Amino acid sequence: MLFLYVVGLPVLAYLRVYAMTRKLSIHRKSLGNDSENKKEVGLEILKHDHKIYGMFYSSFRNETWWWEATVAARKIVIALIGVFGAEMKNMQVHLTAMLVVLILLVTAQVRPFGGLSNGLLHVLEMASLMATFLTLWAGSVFNTLPRCEDPLKGEGTTLAWCDALSIVVGLVDILVVVAFVGCFIYLKVGSQNKIEEQVVLNPMVEHGRAVAGGGGGGETSAPENLAKNSGIRTVEMVDIKVSD
């Protein structure tokens, strides 16, 4: 049962998202080269599934929609090392640190995040991986020097650099957590404001188009200009793409 929860659920989620990408790909082929119709059909056929599974791919680029599967896999591997690697003793920390460095390098090379906030998401991901590595590295130091005691002067005397290391690493971890919370609030508030502005301006734009169409002129209405100049766009579902 534990195996089904830890491994089965991520695998099922990945298979479901993959099936969604195949479904979208088939519909696109049936539409030919009409890009506008492709977008509308993509939004329509994935509308319901996106509400359920969108969190697994909506933060990534079209080419890296599968990246969440690697995130789940690395969490499982690290958990397995922590649970079943007790006999490795100090090597347990070193192996986990090596794995984190490998993940950091692959993430830096692939840059899986997409959308308008891809740069911010990438920085946060790299910061979290670096903080994880620093914590593991500091843990290996503390295993070698328990309680930062000076091995030459005996019990009760600590090493200043070791004490400073524990403080610095602790502050780095706290700052990363605070940065994550702050960025989440910032993006959430910004997204909500855009949605509210879109709800207010959409009727104005439609009315302006109707007036312009009724007058037979090709001029753009003032409400429509307002919407364009404000940079507001209709909230759209993240487009998924699978290479054929």
N, C-alpha and C positions, 0 to 999 in steps of 0.2 A: 504493500500500500504506500509506504514512504517513497519507494522508487517511482510509483505512478505519479505522485504529487510533484516530486523534484524534477523528474525527467519527462514524464508523460505530458504534463500541462504545457511546458514550453514547446515540445514537439508538435502537439496538436495545434497550438496557436500559429506556429510557423507554417504548418501544412494548410491551415485555413487561409492565411494571408497569401500563400503561394497560389492557392486555388482562385483567390480574388484576382491576382495579377493575370492568371491565364484567361479568366473570364473576360477581363478588360481587353486583353490582347486580341482575343477572338472577335469581339465586337468592333474593335478598331479596324481589323482586316476587312470586315464586312462593309465598312463605310468608305473604304478607298482613301482618297487623299483629302477629304473634306475635314480640315482640322477643327473647324468650329463645331460641326456635328459630333466629332470625336469627343470633344470636351464635354458637351452636353450629355451625351450618352454615358460617358465615364462617371459624371456626377450623379446621373440618375440610377444606374445599375449598382453603384456602390454606396448609395446614400444610407441604406439601413446597416450594411456591414461596417461602414466606416465609423458609425457611432459606437460600435462594439469593439472593433479591432484596430481603430485608427491610432490608438496609443502605441501600437507595436511598430508603426512605420512612418507616421506623419512627421516625425522630426528629422527624417533622413532624406538623402537625395534619391531620385528615381532609380539610379543604378545601384544603390546600397540599401534598398528597402529591407533586406534580410539582416541588417546589422544587429538588430535586437536579439537575434538568435545567438550571435557570438557573445553578447553581454550575458545572456542567461547561461551559456556554456562556461564562461570563465567564472561566474559565481558558483556554479556547481563544482568545478574543479577545485577552486579555493576552499570551498566547504569540505570537500572530500579530503583535501590535504590536512585541514584542521582537525577533522574527526578521526581519520584513520592513519595519520602520520605521526602519532605520538611517539612511536618507536624510533623515529628519525632524530628525535631530540633537537639539537640546535640546527640541524640541517633542514628542519621543517620551516623555520623562518627564512633561511637562505633560498630554499626552493620557491617559496611563495613570492619572495622579493624578485627573484629572477623572472617568474611568470608575469608579475606586474610590469617589469621593465619591458618584456616582450610585448605585452598588450599596449603599453604606452607608445612604443615604436611603431607598431602596426596602425594604431589610431592616428598617429601623426602623419603617416604615409597615406592612408586611405581618405582621411577627412570625410567621414560618412554623413555629417549633418548637412541639411539643406534648408531652404527657406530664407526669409529676411534676417533671421537671427542666427544663421549658421555659424558666424564668427564667434558670437558670444557663447553658444553651446559648445563649440570646439574648445574654447579657452577654459570653460568650466570643467569639461571632461578631462582635459590635460591637467588642470590644477588638482582635481580629485585623485587622479592616478599618481601624480607626484607626491601629494600628501600621504597617500597610502604607502608608497615606497619609503618615504622618509620615516613613517611610523614603524614600518617593519625593520628598516635599517637600525633605527634607534633601539628597537626591541632586541635586536641581536647584540648591540652594545651593552644593554642592561643585563642580558643573559651572561655576558662575559664578566661584567662588573656589577654584581647584585647590589642594589641600593647605592650605587655609585661610590662604594667604599674604596679607599686607596689600599691596594694590596700590600704596599710597602710599609705603611704606617699603622695598619691594623684597623680593628673595628672602631667606629665612631668618627673617623676622619674620611671625608668625602672629597672627590675630585671636582674642582670648580668647573672644568670644561664639561664634565658629565652632567652636573646640575644644570648648567646653562643649556645643554643639549635637550634635556627633558622639558625645560621651559619653552624653548624655541619651537620644538616639535608640537608641543601642546597648543601654543598660540597659532601655529600654522593650521592645525586641524580645526581650531575654533573659527579662524578667519575664513576658511574654505566653507564651513557650514553656514556661517553668516552670509557669505557671498551667494551661496545657493539660494538661501531664503530670500535675500534682497532681490536677486534677479528674477526669481519666480513671481514675487509680488509685482515687480516692475512690468514684466511681460504680461501678467494676468490683467493688471489694470489697463495697460495700453491696448490690449486686445478687446477688452470690454468697452473702452471708450470708442474704438473704431466701429464696433458693432452698433453702438447707440447712435453714432453720427450717421452711419449708413441707413439705419432705420428712419431717421429724421429726414434725410436728404433724398431717399429713393422716391417718395411720392412727389417731391418738388421736381425732380429730374423727369419723371414720367409725364407730369403735367406740362413741363416746358417742351418736351418732345411733341406732345399732342398739339400744343398751340402752334409750334413751328410747322408741323405737318399740315395742320388745317389751313395755315396761311400760304402754303405752297412754296415757302421760301426755304433756302438751305441754311439759314443762319442758326447758330446754336443759341439756345435760351440761356438766360442769366443763371437760373438754378443749375443747369447742366455744367456751365462754366465753373460755378462754385464747387461742384462735386469734383470736377477734373483738377482744378487748381489746388484743392485740399489734399489731393493724393489719395482719396478714398477709393477703394475697390471693393467689389462684392466679395464677401467671404466665400472662398471656394475650398473644396476638399483637395487635399494633397493628391497630385496625380501620380499614379504608380506606373512604372514602365518595366517591362521584361524584355530582354533581348531575345529575339526569335532564333 
